[in-house]
Amino acid sequence: MATQHVNSNSFSKNADRVEGTVKSAVDSTREQAQHLMEEAKSYAETGTKVARDKYKDVENVVKDKSEYLADYIKEQPIKSVVIALGVGYFLNSICKK
């Protein structure tokens, strides 16, 4: 019986050590996962900001070019019509092929 009691105590101590090791591994894994999630969130936020800034840049360029084109058409309406006819003829000839 004494041997069983010693084996039972030894088993209990080993089980406690294993449980502690598993808990430590789980905690460490949880911390690493949390860190990776925070890092991924940071990258996503940075990417979103960069994309938003680039979109605004493109929007400004399009607006500027549209204003330039409108001014050019007002300043040279006949030349603008001739250019538009030429572009239309060119696109028409491409589409027919």
N, C-alpha and C positions, 0 to 999 in steps of 0.2 A: 503494500500500500504506500509506503514512503516513497518508493520509486515513482509510482504514479503521481503522487503529489508534487515531486520534484519535476517530473516531465510536464505536468500541467502548468506549473509556475514558469518553466522554461518556455513552453508553448505560448503562454500568455505574454511573457516578455517579448518574445519574437513577434507575436501578432501586434503588440503595441508599437514595436519598432517599424514593422512593415506599414502599419496604419500611419505612423508619423511620416515615414518616407513618402507614401502615396499622397498624403495631404500636402506635404511640402512641394511635391512635383506638380500637383494640381494647382496650388497657389502660384507657383512660378509660371506655369503655363498660362494661367489666367492673366497674370501681370504682363507677360509677353504679348498675349493676344490683345489686351487693352492698349498696350503701347503701339502695336501695329495698327489697330483701328484708329487711334488718334493720329498717327502718321499718315495713314491713307486719307483720313478726313482733311488733314492739312493740305495734302497734295491736291485733293479734289477741289478744295476752296481756292487754292492758288490757280489751278487750271481754269476754274470758272471765272475768276477775276481776269485772268489774261484773255480768255475768250471774249468776255464782256468788253474789255478795253479795245481789243482788235475789232470787234463789231462796231464800236463807236467810231474808231478810226476810219473804217471802210465807209460807214454811213456819212461821215464828214466829207470824205473824198468824193463820194457820189453826189452829195449835195453841192459841193463846190463845182464839180464838172457839169452838173445840170444847170447851175446858174450861169456858168461860162457859155454853155451851149445856147441857152436862152438869149443871152446877150449877143452872141455871135449871129444868131438868126435875126434878131431885131436890127442889128447893124448892117447885115448883108442878106436881105431876104431873097433876092433873085439867085445869088450864088448858092444859098442854102437849098432852094428848090431844085436847082440843077444838080447839086450833089445828091439830094434825096432821090431824084429820078434815076441818076446813075446807079446808086446803091440798089434801088428797087429793080432796075433792069438786070443788074448783075445777079442778084438773089433769084430772080425769076429764071434766068438762064441756067443757074445751078440746079434749081428745083425741078426743072423739066427733064434733066438728064437722068 
